[in-house]
Amino acid sequence: MSGLFITFEGGDGSGKSTQVALLTNWLLAEGHSVEHSREPGGTDLGVELREIILHRRGYIAPRAEALLYAADRAHNIATRVRPAIERGEIVIQDRYLDSSVAYQGAGRVLDGAEIRSLSLWAAEDLIPDLTVLLDLDVAAGRGRLDESRDKYDRLEAEQQDFHERVRQGYLDLAAAEPDRFLVLDATDTIETLAAAIRSRVVSLLT
């Protein structure tokens, strides 16, 4: 039996980690095998790349940043995600190629089609079965971050207009692939969001 690949996307403070945990606990209770990953940082190499991408002091050219994400993605998919899917497991991942199109494409004002093409090449054309987009107003997301963090990483620290472009980039992606995306209002209650996600995942399991 082939596994599933489910990704979670959204701006800063959208609540991805909470929903990933709730979905995981539910799937495990239902008897499914679950593998987790994230980008960047889902592998040992990815942890090193994550440190460079998110915490390096100083300027990183936008194209260089996009290539670093692609390198992380190539290794993560080849060594962790695809093997788990082939074992029949459900892979739940925090961020994937849509993040690159939104952040490096829309946010950094690079060509989104080129970024997507680069990401698909790196991942050998692996597309998620489901992408959950937790949509949240930029100001509301920043308010949530302010409550939980002492300092921001490189991308979190970008100006509001950057994050507005990222949010719109995500919404454009979801509009272009409505069958793959589940777009949810991240201001809904945790329980309401979790129920909507479970309902969509059930349709993939039957």
Backbone as a printed PyTorch tensor [residue, N CA C, xyz], in Angstrom:
tensor([[[  0.8420,  -1.1910,   0.0000],
         [  0.0000,   0.0000,   0.0000],
         [  0.8700,   1.2310,   0.0000]],

        [[  0.5880,   2.1500,  -0.9030],
         [  1.3330,   3.3960,  -0.9580],
         [  0.8920,   4.3070,   0.1820]],

        [[  1.8240,   5.0690,   0.7160],
         [  1.5130,   5.9800,   1.8040],
         [  0.9270,   7.2780,   1.2980]],

        [[  0.8500,   8.2520,   2.2090],
         [  0.3400,   9.5830,   1.8920],
         [  1.3790,  10.6330,   2.2500]],

        [[  1.3280,  11.7380,   1.5310],
         [  2.2150,  12.8610,   1.8010],
         [  1.3380,  14.0820,   2.0540]],

        [[  1.3310,  14.5530,   3.3000],
         [  0.5110,  15.6910,   3.7140],
         [  1.4320,  16.8060,   4.1740]],

        [[  1.2500,  17.9890,   3.6210],
         [  2.0810,  19.1180,   4.0080],
         [  1.2250,  20.2140,   4.6380]],

        [[  1.8550,  20.9540,   5.5320],
         [  1.2040,  22.0920,   6.1900],
         [  1.9350,  23.3650,   5.7990]],

        [[  1.1650,  24.3700,   5.3950],
         [  1.7170,  25.6450,   4.9770],
         [  0.9940,  26.7830,   5.6870]],

        [[  1.6330,  27.9400,   5.6880],
         [  1.0190,  29.1190,   6.2840],
         [  2.0840,  30.0940,   6.7350]],

        [[  1.6600,  31.3030,   6.9750],
         [  2.5880,  32.3260,   7.4380],
         [  2.9840,  32.1130,   8.8840]],

        [[  3.8340,  32.9930,   9.3620],
         [  4.3190,  32.9000,  10.7330],
         [  3.1630,  33.0430,  11.7290]],

        [[  3.1530,  32.1650,  12.7290],
         [  2.1340,  32.2350,  13.7690],
         [  0.7930,  31.6490,  13.3960]],

        [[  0.7330,  30.9070,  12.2930],
         [ -0.5620,  30.3970,  11.8220],
         [ -1.0460,  29.1560,  12.5680]],

        [[ -0.1900,  28.5380,  13.3590],
         [ -0.6210,  27.3910,  14.1590],
         [ -0.3500,  26.0440,  13.5370]],

        [[  0.6050,  25.9810,  12.6120],
         [  0.9060,  24.7160,  11.9470],
         [  1.3290,  23.6280,  12.9310]],

        [[  2.2120,  23.9650,  13.8370],
         [  2.7440,  22.9610,  14.7640],
         [  1.6320,  22.3240,  15.6010]],

        [[  0.6990,  23.1330,  16.0530],
         [ -0.4170,  22.6170,  16.8470],
         [ -1.2470,  21.6260,  16.0480]],

        [[ -1.5730,  21.9870,  14.8070],
         [ -2.4100,  21.1120,  13.9990],
         [ -1.6740,  19.8550,  13.5460]],

        [[ -0.3840,  19.9780,  13.2970],
         [  0.4200,  18.7930,  12.9690],
         [  0.3650,  17.7920,  14.1200]],

        [[  0.5220,  18.2930,  15.3420],
         [  0.5050,  17.4120,  16.5160],
         [ -0.8540,  16.7440,  16.6950]],

        [[ -1.9280,  17.5020,  16.5170],
         [ -3.2680,  16.9420,  16.6900],
         [ -3.5750,  15.8990,  15.6300]],

        [[ -3.2140,  16.1750,  14.3880],
         [ -3.4500,  15.2040,  13.3230],
         [ -2.6370,  13.9430,  13.5530]],

        [[ -1.4030,  14.1170,  13.9720],
         [ -0.5410,  12.9650,  14.2460],
         [ -1.1370,  12.0760,  15.3290]],

        [[ -1.5570,  12.6870,  16.4230],
         [ -2.1170,  11.9110,  17.5250],
         [ -3.3580,  11.1470,  17.0880]],

        [[ -4.1910,  11.7790,  16.2740],
         [ -5.3980,  11.1140,  15.7870],
         [ -5.0540,   9.9450,  14.8690]],

        [[ -4.1120,  10.1600,  13.9490],
         [ -3.7330,   9.0800,  13.0370],
         [ -3.1150,   7.9000,  13.7840]],

        [[ -2.2870,   8.1790,  14.7640],
         [ -1.6860,   7.1050,  15.5490],
         [ -2.7610,   6.3250,  16.3070]],

        [[ -3.7340,   7.0380,  16.8490],
         [ -4.8250,   6.3760,  17.5680],
         [ -5.6550,   5.4970,  16.6460]],

        [[ -5.6800,   5.8730,  15.3510],
         [ -6.4060,   5.0940,  14.3560],
         [ -5.5750,   3.9330,  13.8110]],

        [[ -4.3480,   3.7960,  14.2970],
         [ -3.5180,   2.6690,  13.9080],
         [ -2.6000,   2.8920,  12.7170]],

        [[ -2.4150,   4.1360,  12.3090],
         [ -1.5680,   4.4280,  11.1670],
         [ -0.1320,   4.7090,  11.6100]],

        [[  0.7910,   4.4410,  10.7240],
         [  2.1940,   4.7640,  10.9690],
         [  2.4790,   6.1450,  10.3780]],

        [[  3.0750,   7.0160,  11.1860],
         [  3.2800,   8.4120,  10.7920],
         [  4.7540,   8.7690,  10.8660]],

        [[  5.2290,   9.4350,   9.8310],
         [  6.5880,   9.9610,   9.7790],
         [  6.5080,  11.4780,   9.6730]],

        [[  7.3660,  12.1700,  10.4350],
         [  7.3830,  13.6290,  10.3940],
         [  8.6350,  14.1390,   9.6960]],

        [[  8.4920,  15.2740,   9.0420],
         [  9.6610,  15.9950,   8.5620],
         [  9.3190,  17.4770,   8.5010]],

        [[ 10.3210,  18.2680,   8.1840],
         [ 10.1100,  19.7050,   8.0360],
         [ 11.1440,  20.2460,   7.0680]],

        [[ 10.8480,  21.4010,   6.5210],
         [ 11.8070,  22.0750,   5.6460],
         [ 11.8750,  23.5440,   6.0310]],

        [[ 13.1020,  24.0360,   6.2070],
         [ 14.3460,  23.2640,   6.2160],
         [ 14.5510,  22.5560,   7.5470]],

        [[ 15.3910,  21.5240,   7.5500],
         [ 15.8090,  20.9060,   8.7940],
         [ 15.2740,  19.5280,   9.0850]],

        [[ 14.7640,  18.8110,   8.0720],
         [ 14.2090,  17.4980,   8.3240],
         [ 15.2270,  16.3720,   8.3900]],

        [[ 16.4720,  16.6660,   8.0570],
         [ 17.5490,  15.6720,   8.0870],
         [ 18.7630,  16.2850,   8.7880]],

        [[ 19.7830,  15.4690,   9.0210],
         [ 21.0020,  16.0080,   9.6380],
         [ 21.6110,  17.1110,   8.7730]],

        [[ 21.6800,  16.8600,   7.4710],
         [ 22.1680,  17.9040,   6.5660],
         [ 21.2400,  19.1090,   6.5970]],

        [[ 19.9380,  18.8470,   6.6500],
         [ 18.9660,  19.9330,   6.6820],
         [ 19.1040,  20.8210,   7.8990]],

        [[ 19.4810,  20.2400,   9.0350],
         [ 19.6930,  21.0450,  10.2430],
         [ 20.8160,  22.0560,  10.0180]],

        [[ 21.8760,  21.6200,   9.3560],
         [ 22.9850,  22.5290,   9.0580],
         [ 22.5440,  23.6110,   8.0840]],

        [[ 21.7880,  23.2290,   7.0570],
         [ 21.2990,  24.2100,   6.0930],
         [ 20.3050,  25.1750,   6.7410]],

        [[ 19.4840,  24.6600,   7.6470],
         [ 18.5270,  25.5180,   8.3430],
         [ 19.2380,  26.6130,   9.1260]],

        [[ 20.3270,  26.2500,   9.7620],
         [ 21.0900,  27.2330,  10.5340],
         [ 21.6070,  28.3490,   9.6230]],

        [[ 22.0750,  27.9720,   8.4490],
         [ 22.5650,  28.9720,   7.4970],
         [ 21.4100,  29.8440,   6.9960]],

        [[ 20.3300,  29.1960,   6.5730],
         [ 19.2220,  29.9230,   5.9510],
         [ 18.5400,  30.8720,   6.9230]],

        [[ 18.2710,  30.4050,   8.1340],
         [ 17.4450,  31.1830,   9.0540],
         [ 18.2140,  32.0030,  10.0730]],

        [[ 19.4750,  31.6420,  10.3150],
         [ 20.1730,  32.3050,  11.4150],
         [ 21.5260,  32.9120,  11.0480]],

        [[ 21.9360,  32.7700,   9.7910],
         [ 23.1910,  33.3890,   9.3880],
         [ 23.0710,  34.9000,   9.4570]],

        [[ 24.0770,  35.5350,  10.0430],
         [ 24.0960,  36.9950,  10.0680],
         [ 24.6050,  37.5080,   8.7290]],

        [[ 23.9560,  38.5310,   8.2380],
         [ 24.3970,  39.0940,   6.9710],
         [ 23.4820,  38.7030,   5.8250]],

        [[ 23.7330,  39.3090,   4.7070],
         [ 22.8840,  39.1960,   3.5250],
         [ 23.0900,  37.8650,   2.8120]],

        [[ 21.9880,  37.2690,   2.3560],
         [ 22.0130,  36.1140,   1.4600],
         [ 21.2230,  36.5160,   0.2180]],

        [[ 21.8360,  36.4390,  -0.9400],
         [ 21.1480,  36.8050,  -2.1760],
         [ 19.9100,  35.9280,  -2.3550]],

        [[ 18.7950,  36.4910,  -2.8390],
         [ 17.5590,  35.7160,  -2.9640],
         [ 17.7110,  34.4110,  -3.7460]],

        [[ 18.4740,  34.4190,  -4.8370],
         [ 18.6480,  33.1910,  -5.6050],
         [ 19.4750,  32.1610,  -4.8240]],

        [[ 20.4470,  32.6440,  -4.0790],
         [ 21.2350,  31.7360,  -3.2390],
         [ 20.3420,  31.1170,  -2.1640]],

        [[ 19.4670,  31.9270,  -1.5840],
         [ 18.5350,  31.4240,  -0.5750],
         [ 17.6370,  30.3390,  -1.1740]],

        [[ 17.1200,  30.5900,  -2.3770],
         [ 16.2590,  29.6100,  -3.0360],
         [ 17.0060,  28.3110,  -3.2970]],

        [[ 18.2560,  28.4040,  -3.6760],
         [ 19.0460,  27.2010,  -3.9510],
         [ 19.3530,  26.4280,  -2.6720]],

        [[ 19.5590,  27.1210,  -1.5760],
         [ 19.7840,  26.4400,  -0.3040],
         [ 18.5360,  25.6490,   0.1060]],

        [[ 17.3710,  26.2540,  -0.0610],
         [ 16.1290,  25.5320,   0.2240],
         [ 15.9850,  24.3190,  -0.6830]],

        [[ 16.3390,  24.4770,  -1.9540],
         [ 16.2250,  23.3530,  -2.8880],
         [ 17.1670,  22.2190,  -2.5060]],

        [[ 18.3630,  22.5560,  -2.0430],
         [ 19.3040,  21.5250,  -1.6090],
         [ 18.7600,  20.7620,  -0.4100]],

        [[ 18.2160,  21.4840,   0.5480],
         [ 17.5920,  20.8400,   1.7040],
         [ 16.4600,  19.9250,   1.2580]],

        [[ 15.6570,  20.4200,   0.3210],
         [ 14.4950,  19.6540,  -0.1570],
         [ 14.9160,  18.3720,  -0.8670]],

        [[ 15.9120,  18.4780,  -1.7210],
         [ 16.3690,  17.3030,  -2.4680],
         [ 16.8050,  16.1900,  -1.5160]],

        [[ 17.5730,  16.5480,  -0.4960],
         [ 18.0810,  15.5390,   0.4380],
         [ 16.9480,  14.9860,   1.3110]],

        [[ 16.0640,  15.8420,   1.7570],
         [ 14.9560,  15.4260,   2.6110],
         [ 14.0360,  14.4470,   1.8860]],

        [[ 13.6770,  14.7770,   0.6640],
         [ 12.7600,  13.9080,  -0.0770],
         [ 13.4190,  12.5780,  -0.4160]],

        [[ 14.6860,  12.6240,  -0.8430],
         [ 15.3710,  11.4000,  -1.2670],
         [ 15.6530,  10.4530,  -0.1120]],

        [[ 15.9920,  11.0060,   1.0610],
         [ 16.4660,  10.1460,   2.1490],
         [ 15.4300,   9.8880,   3.2380]],

        [[ 14.3860,  10.6980,   3.2880],
         [ 13.4370,  10.5350,   4.3820],
         [ 11.9930,  10.3910,   3.9120]],

        [[ 11.5320,  11.3310,   3.1060],
         [ 10.1080,  11.3570,   2.7710],
         [  9.7180,  10.2420,   1.8100]],

        [[ 10.3930,  10.1540,   0.6720],
         [ 10.0010,   9.1480,  -0.3180],
         [ 10.1340,   7.7200,   0.2330]],

        [[ 11.2130,   7.3810,   0.9540],
         [ 11.2840,   6.0270,   1.5180],
         [ 10.1220,   5.7140,   2.4600]],

        [[  9.6950,   6.7130,   3.2570],
         [  8.5800,   6.4830,   4.1750],
         [  7.2790,   6.2630,   3.4120]],

        [[  7.0550,   7.0420,   2.3630],
         [  5.8570,   6.8570,   1.5480],
         [  5.8490,   5.4700,   0.9240]],

        [[  6.9980,   5.0440,   0.4350],
         [  7.0930,   3.7220,  -0.1970],
         [  6.8820,   2.5910,   0.8020]],

        [[  7.1410,   2.8670,   2.0800],
         [  6.8570,   1.8640,   3.1220],
         [  5.3790,   1.8600,   3.5040]],

        [[  4.5980,   2.7660,   2.9250],
         [  3.1780,   2.8230,   3.2290],
         [  2.8260,   3.7170,   4.3970]],

        [[  3.7660,   4.5500,   4.8430],
         [  3.5150,   5.4300,   5.9800],
         [  2.8720,   6.7450,   5.5270]],

        [[  2.2930,   7.4410,   6.4820],
         [  1.7450,   8.7750,   6.2280],
         [  2.8050,   9.7830,   6.6580]],

        [[  3.2870,  10.5600,   5.7180],
         [  4.2850,  11.5740,   6.0140],
         [  3.5880,  12.9140,   6.2010]],

        [[  3.8260,  13.5210,   7.3440],
         [  3.3040,  14.8580,   7.6260],
         [  4.4950,  15.8040,   7.7040]],

        [[  4.4740,  16.8200,   6.8800],
         [  5.6410,  17.7070,   6.7990],
         [  5.2520,  19.1720,   6.9880]],

        [[  6.0390,  19.8480,   7.7950],
         [  5.9070,  21.2870,   8.0190],
         [  6.6870,  22.0120,   6.9250]],

        [[  5.9720,  22.5710,   5.9550],
         [  6.4820,  23.3300,   4.8090],
         [  7.0740,  22.4080,   3.7350]],

        [[  6.8360,  22.8430,   2.4830],
         [  7.3700,  22.1130,   1.3350],
         [  7.5290,  23.1040,   0.1920]],

        [[  7.3550,  22.6570,  -1.0280],
         [  7.6730,  23.5060,  -2.1800],
         [  6.8130,  24.7670,  -2.2410]],

        [[  5.5870,  24.7190,  -1.7230],
         [  4.7430,  25.9130,  -1.7510],
         [  5.3400,  27.0440,  -0.9090]],

        [[  6.0590,  26.6850,   0.1480],
         [  6.7500,  27.7050,   0.9260],
         [  7.7910,  28.4290,   0.0870]],

        [[  8.5100,  27.6880,  -0.7320],
         [  9.5180,  28.3230,  -1.5740],
         [  8.8830,  29.2620,  -2.5870]],

        [[  7.7830,  28.8190,  -3.1950],
         [  7.1160,  29.6760,  -4.1710],
         [  6.5710,  30.9300,  -3.4920]],

        [[  6.0410,  30.7780,  -2.2760],
         [  5.4800,  31.9250,  -1.5560],
         [  6.5610,  32.8450,  -1.0030]],

        [[  7.5640,  32.2710,  -0.3400],
         [  8.5780,  33.0940,   0.3280],
         [  9.6580,  33.5930,  -0.6360]],

        [[ 10.2530,  32.6850,  -1.3970],
         [ 11.3140,  33.1250,  -2.3010],
         [ 10.7410,  33.6780,  -3.6070]],

        [[  9.6010,  33.1620,  -4.0420],
         [  8.9700,  33.6790,  -5.2410],
         [  8.2810,  35.0040,  -4.9800]],

        [[  7.1370,  34.9580,  -4.2720],
         [  6.3830,  36.1810,  -4.0110],
         [  7.1150,  37.1110,  -3.0490]],

        [[  7.6270,  36.5590,  -1.9540],
         [  8.2750,  37.3970,  -0.9510],
         [  9.5230,  38.0880,  -1.4560]],

        [[ 10.4060,  37.3290,  -2.0860],
         [ 11.6670,  37.8760,  -2.5920],
         [ 11.5320,  38.4360,  -4.0150]],

        [[ 10.3300,  38.3420,  -4.5720],
         [ 10.0230,  38.8540,  -5.9120],
         [ 10.9000,  38.1770,  -6.9610]],

        [[ 11.0030,  36.8620,  -6.8620],
         [ 11.6030,  36.0500,  -7.9090],
         [ 10.4700,  35.4310,  -8.7360]],

        [[ 10.8210,  34.7910,  -9.8170],
         [  9.8190,  34.1740, -10.6880],
         [  9.2760,  32.9120, -10.0170]],

        [[  8.0030,  32.9380,  -9.6480],
         [  7.4140,  31.8070,  -8.9420],
         [  7.4440,  30.5190,  -9.7370]],

        [[  7.2540,  30.6210, -11.0570],
         [  7.2830,  29.4210, -11.8970],
         [  8.6740,  28.8010, -11.9030]],

        [[  9.7040,  29.6290, -11.9100],
         [ 11.0760,  29.1170, -11.8680],
         [ 11.3640,  28.4490, -10.5290]],

        [[ 10.8990,  29.0640,  -9.4460],
         [ 11.1070,  28.4830,  -8.1120],
         [ 10.3990,  27.1370,  -8.0060]],

        [[  9.1780,  27.0610,  -8.5180],
         [  8.4420,  25.7970,  -8.4800],
         [  9.1630,  24.7390,  -9.3100]],

        [[  9.6420,  25.1270, -10.4830],
         [ 10.3590,  24.1830, -11.3400],
         [ 11.6140,  23.6680, -10.6510]],

        [[ 12.3440,  24.5650,  -9.9950],
         [ 13.5430,  24.1760,  -9.2490],
         [ 13.1800,  23.2020,  -8.1290]],

        [[ 12.1140,  23.4960,  -7.4090],
         [ 11.6940,  22.6420,  -6.2980],
         [ 11.2790,  21.2600,  -6.7810]],

        [[ 10.5320,  21.2190,  -7.8870],
         [ 10.1080,  19.9290,  -8.4100],
         [ 11.2860,  19.1150,  -8.9220]],

        [[ 12.2550,  19.7870,  -9.5220],
         [ 13.4670,  19.0740,  -9.9480],
         [ 14.1800,  18.4910,  -8.7370]],

        [[ 14.3150,  19.2820,  -7.6870],
         [ 15.0000,  18.8170,  -6.4740],
         [ 14.2720,  17.6270,  -5.8550]],

        [[ 12.9450,  17.6450,  -5.9150],
         [ 12.1320,  16.6070,  -5.2630],
         [ 11.7100,  15.5010,  -6.2100]],

        [[ 12.2730,  15.4860,  -7.4050],
         [ 11.9050,  14.4760,  -8.4060],
         [ 10.3980,  14.4160,  -8.6090]],

        [[  9.7940,  15.6230,  -8.7030],
         [  8.3810,  15.8070,  -9.0660],
         [  7.3840,  15.2780,  -8.0400]],

        [[  7.7990,  15.1510,  -6.7860],
         [  6.8710,  14.6630,  -5.7600],
         [  5.9100,  15.7800,  -5.3390]],

        [[  4.6120,  15.5430,  -5.5310],
         [  3.5680,  16.4910,  -5.1580],
         [  2.7880,  15.9190,  -3.9780]],

        [[  2.4750,  16.7320,  -2.9670],
         [  1.6980,  16.2170,  -1.8340],
         [  0.3050,  15.7550,  -2.2420]],

        [[ -0.2200,  14.7880,  -1.5010],
         [ -1.6080,  14.3760,  -1.6830],
         [ -2.5580,  15.4300,  -1.1310]],

        [[ -2.1140,  16.1320,  -0.1030],
         [ -2.9160,  17.1770,   0.5250],
         [ -1.9860,  18.2470,   1.0820]],

        [[ -2.3580,  19.4980,   0.8540],
         [ -1.6430,  20.6130,   1.4570],
         [ -2.6360,  21.4360,   2.2520]],

        [[ -2.4230,  21.5190,   3.5580],
         [ -3.2750,  22.3040,   4.4480],
         [ -2.6680,  23.6980,   4.5740]],

        [[ -3.4120,  24.7040,   4.1380],
         [ -2.9580,  26.0940,   4.2450],
         [ -3.7510,  26.7800,   5.3440]],

        [[ -3.0480,  27.1580,   6.3950],
         [ -3.6540,  27.9000,   7.4930],
         [ -3.4410,  29.3860,   7.2190]],

        [[ -4.4990,  30.0230,   6.7640],
         [ -4.4140,  31.4240,   6.3420],
         [ -4.6770,  32.3560,   7.5180]],

        [[ -3.8000,  33.3500,   7.6630],
         [ -3.8950,  34.2610,   8.8050],
         [ -3.4310,  35.6480,   8.4100]],

        [[ -4.1620,  36.6470,   8.8640],
         [ -3.7490,  38.0330,   8.6640],
         [ -2.3380,  38.2320,   9.2000]],

        [[ -1.5350,  38.9930,   8.4510],
         [ -0.1230,  39.1590,   8.8120],
         [  0.0300,  39.7820,  10.1900]],

        [[ -0.7320,  40.7970,  10.4930],
         [ -0.6210,  41.4540,  11.8000],
         [ -0.9850,  40.5020,  12.9310]],

        [[ -2.0170,  39.6830,  12.7040],
         [ -2.4100,  38.7150,  13.7330],
         [ -1.3120,  37.6850,  13.9460]],

        [[ -0.6870,  37.2430,  12.8610],
         [  0.4060,  36.2860,  12.9850],
         [  1.5870,  36.8600,  13.7370]],

        [[  1.9090,  38.1190,  13.4570],
         [  3.0170,  38.7570,  14.1760],
         [  2.7000,  38.8940,  15.6550]],

        [[  1.4380,  39.1700,  15.9680],
         [  1.0530,  39.2560,  17.3720],
         [  1.2470,  37.9410,  18.0960]],

        [[  0.9230,  36.8370,  17.4270],
         [  1.1330,  35.5230,  18.0400],
         [  2.6200,  35.2540,  18.2470]],

        [[  3.4470,  35.6440,  17.2740],
         [  4.8890,  35.4350,  17.4220],
         [  5.4430,  36.2490,  18.5820]],

        [[  4.9600,  37.4760,  18.7160],
         [  5.4530,  38.3420,  19.7870],
         [  5.2170,  37.7280,  21.1590]],

        [[  4.1590,  36.9360,  21.2600],
         [  3.8290,  36.3090,  22.5390],
         [  4.6950,  35.0890,  22.8350]],

        [[  5.3180,  34.5260,  21.7970],
         [  5.9850,  33.2350,  21.9790],
         [  7.4890,  33.2560,  21.7310]],

        [[  8.0330,  34.3520,  21.2210],
         [  9.4450,  34.3540,  20.8450],
         [ 10.1790,  35.5600,  21.4040]],

        [[ 11.4530,  35.3210,  21.7370],
         [ 12.3160,  36.4110,  22.1780],
         [ 12.9430,  37.1290,  20.9910]],

        [[ 13.1680,  36.3830,  19.9050],
         [ 13.7490,  37.0050,  18.7100],
         [ 13.2650,  36.2650,  17.4800]],

        [[ 13.3720,  36.9440,  16.3330],
         [ 12.9060,  36.3860,  15.0700],
         [ 14.0630,  35.8200,  14.2660]],

        [[ 13.7490,  34.8320,  13.3980],
         [ 14.7600,  34.3770,  12.4560],
         [ 14.7930,  35.3420,  11.2660]],

        [[ 15.6300,  35.0570,  10.2720],
         [ 15.8270,  35.9900,   9.1710],
         [ 14.5330,  36.2980,   8.4210]],

        [[ 13.7220,  35.2870,   8.1620],
         [ 12.5000,  35.5070,   7.4050],
         [ 11.4080,  36.1380,   8.2590]],

        [[ 11.2900,  35.7040,   9.4930],
         [ 10.3040,  36.3100,  10.3900],
         [ 10.5540,  37.8010,  10.5690]],

        [[ 11.8250,  38.1960,  10.5130],
         [ 12.1960,  39.5940,  10.7490],
         [ 11.9540,  40.5110,   9.5580]],

        [[ 11.5260,  39.9580,   8.4250],
         [ 11.2570,  40.7970,   7.2550],
         [ 10.0790,  41.7400,   7.5190]],

        [[ 10.0020,  42.8140,   6.7110],
         [  8.9720,  43.8190,   6.8830],
         [  7.5890,  43.2820,   6.5090]],

        [[  6.5530,  44.0200,   6.9110],
         [  5.1810,  43.5640,   6.7030],
         [  4.8590,  43.3650,   5.2290]],

        [[  5.3710,  44.2350,   4.3490],
         [  5.0270,  44.0800,   2.9360],
         [  5.5430,  42.7580,   2.3750]],

        [[  6.6920,  42.2890,   2.8660],
         [  7.2100,  40.9780,   2.4830],
         [  6.2010,  39.8910,   2.8590]],

        [[  5.7430,  39.9320,   4.0910],
         [  4.8220,  38.9010,   4.5710],
         [  3.4480,  39.0070,   3.9130]],

        [[  3.0420,  40.2030,   3.5340],
         [  1.7960,  40.3550,   2.7790],
         [  1.9130,  39.6820,   1.4130]],

        [[  3.0670,  39.8450,   0.7670],
         [  3.2810,  39.1810,  -0.5220],
         [  3.2840,  37.6690,  -0.3620]],

        [[  3.8840,  37.1870,   0.7250],
         [  3.9050,  35.7430,   0.9950],
         [  2.4790,  35.2220,   1.1560]],

        [[  1.6900,  35.9210,   1.9540],
         [  0.3000,  35.4670,   2.1650],
         [ -0.4610,  35.4190,   0.8430]],

        [[ -0.3450,  36.4430,   0.0420],
         [ -1.0470,  36.4530,  -1.2330],
         [ -0.5050,  35.3660,  -2.1590]],

        [[  0.8010,  35.1270,  -2.0870],
         [  1.3850,  34.0420,  -2.8730],
         [  0.7710,  32.7020,  -2.5310]],

        [[  0.5870,  32.4530,  -1.2460],
         [ -0.0550,  31.2020,  -0.8210],
         [ -1.4830,  31.1090,  -1.3530]],

        [[ -2.2370,  32.1900,  -1.2270],
         [ -3.6240,  32.1650,  -1.6700],
         [ -3.7180,  31.9490,  -3.1810]],

        [[ -2.7900,  32.5190,  -3.9260],
         [ -2.7680,  32.3040,  -5.3720],
         [ -2.4750,  30.8420,  -5.7040]],

        [[ -1.5630,  30.2380,  -4.9630],
         [ -1.2510,  28.8270,  -5.1790],
         [ -2.4660,  27.9500,  -4.8960]],

        [[ -3.1580,  28.2410,  -3.8130],
         [ -4.3400,  27.4560,  -3.4490],
         [ -5.4450,  27.6030,  -4.4850]],

        [[ -5.6000,  28.8080,  -5.0080],
         [ -6.6240,  29.0270,  -6.0310],
         [ -6.3060,  28.2700,  -7.3140]],

        [[ -5.0200,  28.0960,  -7.5960],
         [ -4.6050,  27.4000,  -8.8150],
         [ -4.7240,  25.8880,  -8.6890]],

        [[ -4.6930,  25.3480,  -7.4520],
         [ -4.7730,  23.8960,  -7.2360],
         [ -5.7820,  23.5810,  -6.1310]],

        [[ -7.0570,  23.8650,  -6.3660],
         [ -8.0510,  23.6790,  -5.2990],
         [ -8.2290,  22.2360,  -4.8610]],

        [[ -7.9280,  21.2840,  -5.7250],
         [ -8.0900,  19.8750,  -5.3450],
         [ -7.0270,  19.4260,  -4.3500]],

        [[ -5.8620,  20.0410,  -4.4170],
         [ -4.7770,  19.6550,  -3.4930],
         [ -4.8360,  20.4220,  -2.1910]],

        [[ -5.2560,  21.6650,  -2.2350],
         [ -5.2210,  22.5300,  -1.0490],
         [ -6.5030,  22.4540,  -0.2370]],

        [[ -6.3270,  22.4930,   1.0770],
         [ -7.4130,  22.7420,   2.0150],
         [ -7.0680,  24.0570,   2.7140]],

        [[ -7.8030,  25.1020,   2.3870],
         [ -7.5320,  26.4280,   2.9480],
         [ -8.4560,  26.6620,   4.1310]],

        [[ -7.8610,  26.9640,   5.2740],
         [ -8.6280,  27.1660,   6.5050],
         [ -8.2870,  28.5100,   7.1250]],

        [[ -9.2640,  29.1040,   7.7500],
         [ -9.0790,  30.3660,   8.4670],
         [ -8.4140,  30.0580,   9.8010]],

        [[ -7.1730,  30.4820,   9.9480],
         [ -6.4060,  30.1250,  11.1410],
         [ -6.9100,  30.7950,  12.4080]],

        [[ -7.8980,  31.7130,  12.3020],
         [ -8.4790,  32.3130,  13.5000],
         [ -9.6000,  31.4530,  14.0740]],

        [[-10.0090,  30.4020,  13.3500],
         [-11.0060,  29.4800,  13.9110],
         [-10.4120,  28.7680,  15.1260]],

        [[-11.2670,  28.1460,  15.8990],
         [-10.7750,  27.4540,  17.0870],
         [ -9.8860,  26.2740,  16.6900]],

        [[ -9.0170,  25.9050,  17.5890],
         [ -8.1300,  24.7670,  17.3500],
         [ -8.9370,  23.5240,  17.0290]],

        [[-10.0290,  23.3140,  17.7640],
         [-10.8470,  22.1300,  17.5750],
         [-11.5410,  22.1400,  16.2130]],

        [[-12.0340,  23.3110,  15.7850],
         [-12.7000,  23.4220,  14.4850],
         [-11.7240,  23.1210,  13.3550]],

        [[-10.5310,  23.6540,  13.4500],
         [ -9.5120,  23.4090,  12.4320],
         [ -9.1340,  21.9360,  12.3860]],

        [[ -8.9250,  21.3460,  13.5540],
         [ -8.5310,  19.9390,  13.6150],
         [ -9.5980,  19.0420,  12.9960]],

        [[-10.8700,  19.3410,  13.2490],
         [-11.9580,  18.5360,  12.7030],
         [-12.0090,  18.6370,  11.1820]],

        [[-11.7960,  19.8430,  10.6570],
         [-11.8100,  20.0290,   9.2000],
         [-10.6670,  19.2730,   8.5410]],

        [[ -9.5090,  19.2870,   9.1810],
         [ -8.3510,  18.5730,   8.6340],
         [ -8.5840,  17.0680,   8.6690]],

        [[ -9.0980,  16.5780,   9.7950],
         [ -9.3810,  15.1390,   9.8950],
         [-10.3670,  14.6980,   8.8260]],

        [[-11.4030,  15.5050,   8.6060],
         [-12.4120,  15.1530,   7.6080],
         [-11.7930,  15.0110,   6.2140]],

        [[-10.8960,  15.9160,   5.8810],
         [-10.2680,  15.8360,   4.5620],
         [ -9.3310,  14.6290,   4.4780]],

        [[ -8.6010,  14.3520,   5.5410],
         [ -7.6760,  13.2190,   5.5430],
         [ -8.4410,  11.9050,   5.4450]],

        [[ -9.5830,  11.8010,   6.0980],
         [-10.4020,  10.5900,   6.0020],
         [-10.7470,  10.2920,   4.5550]],

        [[-11.0340,  11.3290,   3.7830],
         [-11.3910,  11.1150,   2.3800],
         [-10.2270,  10.5550,   1.5830]],

        [[ -9.0140,  10.8030,   2.0340],
         [ -7.8330,  10.2680,   1.3580],
         [ -7.5420,   8.8280,   1.7800]],

        [[ -7.9950,   8.4640,   2.9560],
         [ -7.7080,   7.1330,   3.4830],
         [ -8.7200,   6.0950,   3.0380]],

        [[ -9.8460,   6.5270,   2.5080],
         [-10.9010,   5.5750,   2.1210],
         [-10.8530,   5.2890,   0.6290]]])
